[in-house]
């Protein structure tokens, strides 16, 4: 699709074509774009996207949607014409997350809503509660470990908890079953990242930063394995500490299904 639109193509977050297999309705193209700062939004560019895609796919069934992460003003419609007549009228569906009450979506079965809880409206004193509902929603609604990791990064980035808040979360929201929830994984991941950052700062070199991040990821995996299996064999710990980042990521996906630590680090 990018090649077909040529050099003037401007990347969208998600052009989504919805079709009905039984043919009872014509396909609908949803043009979805995310904009963090409303002041950076250009309704002219969005209209251009929609016209280009409509021409490419030979359809007029196009629904433009813009998701705004923060509050701010933006143009809601575009009307072209002169004093006598209007020749083009364009508008879109605006989803302003910062105006949606987070509490209304705490128990939502929609994973997109749960992941975006930190972007919704909530009092500052509710930040940890909002974060907890987000990570527990992820744990309950997404079973793919690789996707869990990616989506957890999304929650972490937008929640942006301070070190004090992470400590409070650890104290107030751990469960009693050894912490086998995404919430615990989030805290352990943050601990690992901090270890990596500290190592990088101490070394003061890029090599040290990379090594620190890798040690942090290894620390996360070892803690998760110890929670599930108890004390680990020395040989298993050694393999984890020597593994590269890509291998550690692959092994982390095995923790929930493995019955003994050797299965996690097995070939």
Helices and strands as residue ranges (DSSP letters): H 2-5, G 6-8, E 14-18, E 28-35, G 38-40, H 43-57, E 62-68, E 77-81, E 86-91, E 93-96, G 97-99, G 102-105, H 111-115, G 117-119, G 124-126, H 127-141, H 145-159, H 163-173, H 182-203, H 206-229, H 234-242, H 245-252, H 261-264
